[in-house]
Amino acid sequence: MSGPLLQVRDLSVDYLTEKGAFRAVKNVSFDIGRGELFGLAGESGCGKSTIAFAITRLAKAPAWVRGGEILLDGQNLLKLTEASLQKVRWRRIGMVFQSAMNSLNPLMRVEDQFHDVLRRHNGFGREQSRERAEAMFKLVGIASNRLRDYPHQFSGGMRQRIVIAICLALEPELIIMDEPTTALDVVVQREILEQVIDLQRSIGFSVLFITHDLHLMSQLCNRIGVMLKGELVEVGDVREVSQAPKHDYTRKLWASIPQLPARAREAV
């Protein structure tokens, strides 16, 4: 199909407080193409995660989508009934949250968590779920004999790979990654991001990658959107935004990235 996979148009999200409504997202618009890695950068509290929760319709009170459209293949997700939404959420749009340990049930073996997801959304039986889980573990580089383990028996990086594997098990067209490597060291961050790129190239899903780390995003994404206080202040190709930023805030973000001296760069 031609045209973008996801279109966000004039999205506004409020948080209702005792003192009135606080506008967290202000008339934000952007597109994500098929097979594209689109990044959303900005400081903590600028509205990045609020947009992610609005797209998946996971936002709960006191959050309230005040206006705008979120179109998936032209279908406005904000107008879907809960029953219709269940056919879209996780099956067509998946999400990888910030902390893998918060996404995994510590009392359930990983295999059972795969089965819960696949039974609920695809109607899989136990044997089918096991086969899909083994295939997904192979895809993210984890031995299938670890499926019977509990989440606490894995390292932080492996838990994040498991969450990605569970998300990929439903073969979504779009995966939203909300700061998926924040709690990991830089070596593990690099390994996971390289794996995400390899998986995206081989499978072809689209990615909305959310982070406050502009340098990290520039290594992963095709295009970047920069947010400031709920507004999308700049959108463009990663090379354009990095080499010739138009907004003063974007320039300051790039300037805040530590630079290695010339001798150190040559040594690396």
C-alpha positions as CSV (number, residue, x, y, z in Angstrom):
1,M,0.0,0.0,0.0
2,S,1.2,3.5,-0.7
3,G,1.3,6.4,1.8
4,P,2.5,6.4,5.4
5,L,1.6,3.7,7.8
6,L,0.9,6.0,10.7
7,Q,-0.3,9.7,10.5
8,V,-0.6,11.8,13.7
9,R,-2.6,15.0,13.0
10,D,-2.9,17.9,15.4
11,L,-2.8,15.7,18.4
12,S,-3.4,17.4,21.8
13,V,-3.4,15.6,25.1
14,D,-4.3,17.2,28.5
15,Y,-3.8,16.1,32.1
16,L,-6.7,17.0,34.3
17,T,-5.8,18.4,37.7
18,E,-7.5,20.1,40.6
19,K,-6.3,23.4,39.2
20,G,-7.6,22.7,35.7
21,A,-6.3,21.1,32.5
22,F,-2.6,21.0,31.7
23,R,-1.7,20.7,28.0
24,A,1.0,18.1,27.8
25,V,0.9,17.6,24.0
26,K,0.1,20.6,21.8
27,N,-1.1,20.1,18.2
28,V,1.6,17.6,17.3
29,S,1.7,16.2,13.7
30,F,4.0,13.7,12.1
31,D,4.0,10.6,9.8
32,I,5.8,7.2,10.0
33,G,6.4,5.4,6.7
34,R,6.3,1.7,6.1
35,G,9.6,0.2,7.2
36,E,10.8,3.5,8.6
37,L,12.6,4.1,11.9
38,F,11.3,7.4,13.2
39,G,12.7,9.0,16.3
40,L,11.1,11.3,18.8
41,A,13.6,13.1,21.0
42,G,13.4,15.6,23.9
43,E,14.0,16.2,27.6
44,S,12.0,14.3,30.2
45,G,8.5,15.6,30.6
46,C,8.2,17.1,27.1
47,G,5.3,14.7,26.1
48,K,7.1,11.9,24.2
49,S,5.7,9.0,26.2
50,T,2.3,10.8,26.4
51,I,2.2,10.6,22.6
52,A,3.1,6.9,22.7
53,F,0.3,6.1,25.1
54,A,-2.2,8.1,23.0
55,I,-1.3,6.2,19.8
56,T,-1.9,2.9,21.6
57,R,-4.9,4.2,23.5
58,L,-3.3,3.1,26.7
59,A,-3.6,6.6,28.3
60,K,-5.7,6.6,31.4
61,A,-7.2,9.3,33.6
62,P,-6.2,12.0,34.4
63,A,-4.8,11.9,30.8
64,W,-7.4,13.0,28.1
65,V,-6.9,13.2,24.3
66,R,-8.4,16.6,23.7
67,G,-8.2,16.6,19.9
68,G,-6.6,15.5,16.7
69,E,-6.4,12.2,14.7
70,I,-4.2,9.1,14.9
71,L,-4.6,7.3,11.5
72,L,-3.3,3.8,10.9
73,D,-3.7,3.0,7.2
74,G,-6.3,5.8,7.2
75,Q,-8.3,4.4,10.1
76,N,-8.7,6.8,13.0
77,L,-7.7,4.8,16.1
78,L,-9.3,7.4,18.4
79,K,-12.7,6.5,17.1
80,L,-12.5,2.7,17.4
81,T,-14.6,0.8,20.0
82,E,-12.7,-1.2,22.6
83,A,-13.6,-4.4,20.7
84,S,-12.2,-3.0,17.4
85,L,-9.2,-1.6,19.2
86,Q,-8.3,-5.1,20.4
87,K,-7.7,-6.2,16.8
88,V,-5.2,-3.4,16.4
89,R,-3.4,-3.0,19.7
90,W,-0.4,-5.4,20.0
91,R,-1.4,-7.2,16.8
92,R,-0.7,-4.3,14.5
93,I,0.9,-1.8,16.9
94,G,3.2,-3.3,19.6
95,M,5.0,-1.4,22.4
96,V,8.3,-2.0,24.3
97,F,8.2,-0.1,27.6
98,Q,11.1,1.6,29.5
99,S,11.6,-1.1,32.1
100,A,11.5,-4.8,31.0
101,M,11.1,-6.0,34.6
102,N,7.9,-3.9,34.9
103,S,6.6,-5.5,31.6
104,L,7.3,-9.1,32.7
105,N,5.4,-10.9,35.5
106,P,8.0,-12.0,38.0
107,L,5.8,-14.9,39.2
108,M,5.4,-16.5,35.7
109,R,7.9,-18.4,33.6
110,V,8.8,-16.6,30.3
111,E,7.2,-19.4,28.3
112,D,3.9,-18.9,30.0
113,Q,4.0,-15.2,29.3
114,F,4.5,-15.9,25.6
115,H,1.5,-18.2,25.8
116,D,-0.7,-15.6,27.5
117,V,0.0,-13.1,24.7
118,L,-0.4,-15.5,21.8
119,R,-3.5,-17.2,23.2
120,R,-5.2,-13.9,23.9
121,H,-4.5,-12.3,20.5
122,N,-3.9,-15.2,18.1
123,G,-5.8,-18.0,19.7
124,F,-2.7,-20.2,19.9
125,G,-2.6,-23.4,21.8
126,R,0.2,-24.3,24.2
127,E,2.3,-26.2,21.5
128,Q,1.9,-23.4,19.0
129,S,3.0,-20.8,21.6
130,R,6.0,-22.9,22.5
131,E,7.1,-23.1,18.8
132,R,6.6,-19.4,18.3
133,A,8.5,-18.6,21.5
134,E,11.4,-20.7,20.5
135,A,11.6,-19.0,17.1
136,M,11.5,-15.6,18.7
137,F,14.2,-16.5,21.2
138,K,16.4,-17.6,18.3
139,L,15.7,-14.3,16.6
140,V,16.9,-12.2,19.6
141,G,19.8,-14.5,20.4
142,I,18.6,-16.3,23.5
143,A,18.8,-20.1,23.9
144,S,15.3,-21.7,23.8
145,N,16.1,-23.8,26.9
146,R,15.8,-20.6,28.9
147,L,12.1,-20.4,28.2
148,R,11.2,-22.1,31.4
149,D,13.2,-19.6,33.5
150,Y,11.7,-16.7,35.4
151,P,12.4,-13.0,34.5
152,H,14.8,-12.5,37.5
153,Q,17.1,-15.2,36.2
154,F,18.0,-13.1,33.2
155,S,20.2,-10.0,32.9
156,G,18.7,-6.6,32.2
157,G,19.8,-6.8,28.6
158,M,18.3,-10.2,28.1
159,R,15.0,-9.2,29.8
160,Q,14.8,-6.3,27.3
161,R,15.4,-8.8,24.4
162,I,12.6,-11.0,25.8
163,V,10.1,-8.1,25.8
164,I,11.1,-7.3,22.2
165,A,10.7,-11.0,21.3
166,I,7.2,-11.1,22.9
167,C,6.3,-8.0,21.0
168,L,7.6,-9.4,17.7
169,A,5.7,-12.7,18.3
170,L,2.5,-11.0,17.1
171,E,4.2,-9.6,14.0
172,P,3.1,-6.0,14.4
173,E,3.5,-3.5,11.6
174,L,4.6,-0.8,14.0
175,I,6.6,-1.1,17.2
176,I,6.8,1.8,19.6
177,M,10.0,1.7,21.7
178,D,9.7,4.0,24.7
179,E,13.3,4.5,26.0
180,P,13.9,0.7,25.9
181,T,17.6,0.9,26.8
182,T,17.6,3.7,29.5
183,A,18.5,1.4,32.4
184,L,21.2,-0.5,30.5
185,D,24.9,0.2,30.2
186,V,26.3,1.6,27.0
187,V,27.7,-1.7,25.7
188,V,24.4,-3.5,26.2
189,Q,22.5,-0.5,24.7
190,R,24.6,-0.8,21.5
191,E,24.1,-4.6,21.2
192,I,20.3,-4.2,21.6
193,L,20.0,-1.3,19.1
194,E,22.1,-3.2,16.6
195,Q,19.8,-6.1,17.0
196,V,16.7,-3.9,16.5
197,I,18.2,-2.6,13.3
198,D,19.0,-6.1,12.0
199,L,15.5,-7.3,12.9
200,Q,13.8,-4.3,11.3
201,R,15.7,-4.8,8.1
202,S,14.9,-8.5,7.9
203,I,11.3,-8.3,9.0
204,G,10.4,-4.8,7.7
205,F,8.3,-3.4,10.6
206,S,8.2,0.4,11.3
207,V,9.6,1.8,14.6
208,L,8.7,4.8,16.7
209,F,11.8,5.2,18.8
210,I,11.5,7.5,21.8
211,T,14.4,8.8,23.8
212,H,16.0,11.9,25.3
213,D,19.4,10.8,23.8
214,L,19.6,12.6,20.4
215,H,23.0,11.0,19.6
216,L,21.7,7.5,20.2
217,M,18.7,8.2,18.0
218,S,20.9,9.6,15.2
219,Q,22.6,6.2,15.0
220,L,19.3,4.3,14.6
221,C,16.6,6.4,12.9
222,N,15.9,7.6,9.3
223,R,14.1,10.8,10.5
224,I,13.9,12.6,13.8
225,G,11.3,14.8,15.5
226,V,12.4,17.1,18.4
227,M,9.9,18.0,21.1
228,L,10.0,20.9,23.6
229,K,7.3,21.5,26.2
230,G,4.7,19.5,24.4
231,E,5.4,20.9,20.9
232,L,7.1,19.3,18.0
233,V,9.6,22.0,17.1
234,E,11.5,20.3,14.3
235,V,11.1,17.3,12.0
236,G,13.5,16.1,9.3
237,D,16.0,13.6,7.9
238,V,18.5,12.6,10.5
239,R,21.4,14.2,8.5
240,E,19.6,17.5,8.1
241,V,18.6,17.7,11.7
242,S,22.1,16.8,13.0
243,Q,24.1,18.9,10.5
244,A,21.8,21.9,10.0
245,P,19.3,22.1,12.8
246,K,16.7,24.9,12.3
247,H,15.4,25.3,15.9
248,D,17.6,26.8,18.7
249,Y,16.6,24.0,21.1
250,T,17.8,21.4,18.6
251,R,21.1,23.1,18.3
252,K,21.4,23.2,22.1
253,L,20.7,19.4,22.2
254,W,23.4,18.7,19.8
255,A,25.8,21.0,21.6
256,S,25.2,19.2,24.9
257,I,26.6,15.9,23.5
258,P,30.3,15.5,24.7
259,Q,32.8,15.5,21.9
260,L,36.0,13.4,21.9
261,P,39.2,15.3,21.2
262,A,40.6,14.7,17.7
263,R,43.4,12.5,19.0
264,A,40.9,10.3,20.9
265,R,38.7,10.0,17.8
266,E,41.7,8.9,15.8
267,A,42.6,6.3,18.4
268,V,39.1,4.8,18.4
